[in-house]
């Protein structure tokens, strides 16, 4: 009995910090393998920039998974919002611009993209909370809708020739720190406040942990579910804006597959698919762990085909342990 | 072929019993669920297994079907010792169970359901549908069941579906068939049909174990009755030796071996009034009226299926009603939802602690404060964590919740301590009325007494409690009045003087 308890406790402790241990372990491994070369500030900076946009998607879907939901529409919603943002930031003298000859204040692309993302989130949330659709199916449908809208809106063309002001949103920096990293820190902070310090955040955990008990405890489960998808949508809108700004264009391939990257990252970061478990720090460590794996393999010259393979295994292993950890004891 | 040879073997056996369960003991943490229970069933008889809720009937059956592993004792089938791995293994060996809930595949045909998992095959390895339908037809005809083998099973009435399950049991050549409350969702005509089939099973020398609370049915169909109480076998009696009253006293006859705290509360003004409340579900409760006053504990008694929990959920706004009014402190509350109920001073401790009580992976502190977060917000709408934690800790200390820390996940606590956390949750909302559905279920004796003490203190403070309970001594020991439900209707409200186990049991079985 005593031994079992001790074993359980130490297991729990280890599993609590698995994500951190993995991250630090990988970092050390990489620095040894590259004799420290991979860990120069420049390299790290590039890694952070590369992962910044994904962080927004991860924060959004992380909150959703805490409520025991899922969102498959991320990639195409980000693609759509990136295209929307880009369309309002094209140089007015660019002949094939969507709104050729017109120029908009810098705020327009940002607000338009965030609104588009938020509306998509609201749509998802409404279907799931009030329409009682399974999240998997609702977001599978809206994924296709987002893709269709993007193709219709851009007529399947590249939305390019973006103005410099718009590009500066993401390409600038404050001293040595790139803007993108500052945005990520702000977003993570806000999500952390929502999850840890607001009533609604606590409700998200409760709903994911036991929706029926949440309802009995007086929580408006439907409204809170609708809101979590809306918040996520807003984050996807920001992700789209930043992506368009960073790349200087948007097309139908932008952000493809981001849903898998984001879901994988937060899962590796300890957000449980069984709901009710997860933290902002975990989500962020998850994102950077996945980034580190990508970056490390590229740095070591591993063929990109193998990178896919390794990533797949990592996701499966992470979820396997997650499921074991929270499997209901009967 | 195999089945036939087995039957032959069976008939040559010496044993006079189809099934013998000898000295079965099963201990759960804190509870001796079965205590040396011996249960023997003769072939070709209907053997009723009776007892109050929680007497150990289902635990005994779960041991038979290998769902639980008994700690001590042996199970013999036709004199041979057997231990089944699971219900499939039992079925293969001629022991089957007709469940309270149907467990068929509604979209498939009757024949497909009967031969599920052992479909006759053609030489090519494909399913021989023709033979399957013919076999099923033959089987149904033999049992005088008027059902077409190729119709979709989900399109049949519930009693017909049940009949198909019985046919399936027969097709496995079952020697022992267990029926757990088989008539709970049947009409009178359907019950008559079921009895006809049971008599046929008897004629085929099958032993039928019949679990039911319904007295009338027992006297109509059973040959022998075994009565269980508190995990012990009280005895086995031929039906001719029993009367309705004798059977009831055998079932409830225990001394009130639990002590209850003396509660000195003064009864005050009316806090809750329910008028003609009727469920949206026509099979559930109908036309329930009662009132609850300050300082009072109103017990709700009845058997499983009496719709007590459904009624409580409707009052708390979890379930919809089609008619009736709810007044809290004289104000009518229309379209009640849990949020509204909480605002008006109601709290509800649900029956299913795991399903609708605890948030298993959240800590004690959050589990306690989750229903009161609104009262602990700063000016800018952020949670006052420190105050929340302190308050949550205060309530848990007052109830003596045993936990290493307030940050421990609630799933790591014992049932009794989880229950205290849930009670703390509701006390923190400062309620006037507390609904407690089976407040001591799955809790060991010591913790039970503590829960009773807490209940006593609450009504002494001027709160009112509605307590649903399946334990007679608890109902009688704790309640000022007891309302008894039977099949969704109120069959009486007993005050303290009238309250006895026999009186409650009589009202609880009034329509049966």
Interface residues (C-beta under 8 A of the other chain):
Chain A: X193 X197 X198 X199 X202 X203 X205 X206 X209 X210 X212 X213 X214 X215 X216 X217 X218 X219 X220 X272 X276 X277 X326 X328 X329
Chain B: X316 X318 X338 X339 X341 X342 X348 X350 X355 X356 X357 X358 X359 X360 X361 X362 X366 X370 X371 X373 X374 X377 X381 X382 X383 X385 X411 X425
